[in-house]
């Protein structure tokens, strides 16, 4: 069960990273930094991006 939750988190993190790279407001170095933070922090990065950063970048 834990492995399923891990893979769901990894897939959703990749979705957030793709969404991050479509944002027009950030330069590439910031996008790369945020992508690494989102991917390695998994669920915490996912929630941080979705609830706080996503609206700021649109």
N, C-alpha and C positions, 0 to 999 in steps of 0.2 A: 504494500500500500504506500509506503514511504517513497518508493522509487517512482510510482505513478505521479505523486504530488511533485517530486523533483522535476520530472520531465514536463509536466504541465507548466511549472514555473519557468523552465528553460525556454519552452516554446513561446510563452507569453513575453518573456524578456526579449527574445529575438523580434517579436512583433513590435514591441516598444522601440527597439533600436531602429527598425525600418521606418517607423513613424517619426522618430527623431531625425533621421537623415532627410526626410521630406520637408522638414521645417525650414523656412527661409530666413529666420531671424538670427541664426547663430553661424559663426564662422566654423570652418572645418575642424580646427584644433579643439574647440569646445565640444563639438559633436562627438569627436573621437573620445575625449575624456569622459563625457557623460555616458557614452556607449559602454565603455569599459566598466564604469561604476555600476551601471544598471545590470550588466551581465554578471558581474562577480558578486553583487549583493543580492541577486535573485529576487525573492519576494519583496524585500524592503525597497530595493531600487525600483521594482515594478510599481509598487504602491506610491512611492514618492513621485515618480514620473507621471503616473496616471492622474493622481489627485492634485498635484501642485504645478509641475513643470509643463505639462501638456497645454494648459490654457494660457500660460505665459508666452509660449513659443508660437502660438497661432496668431 
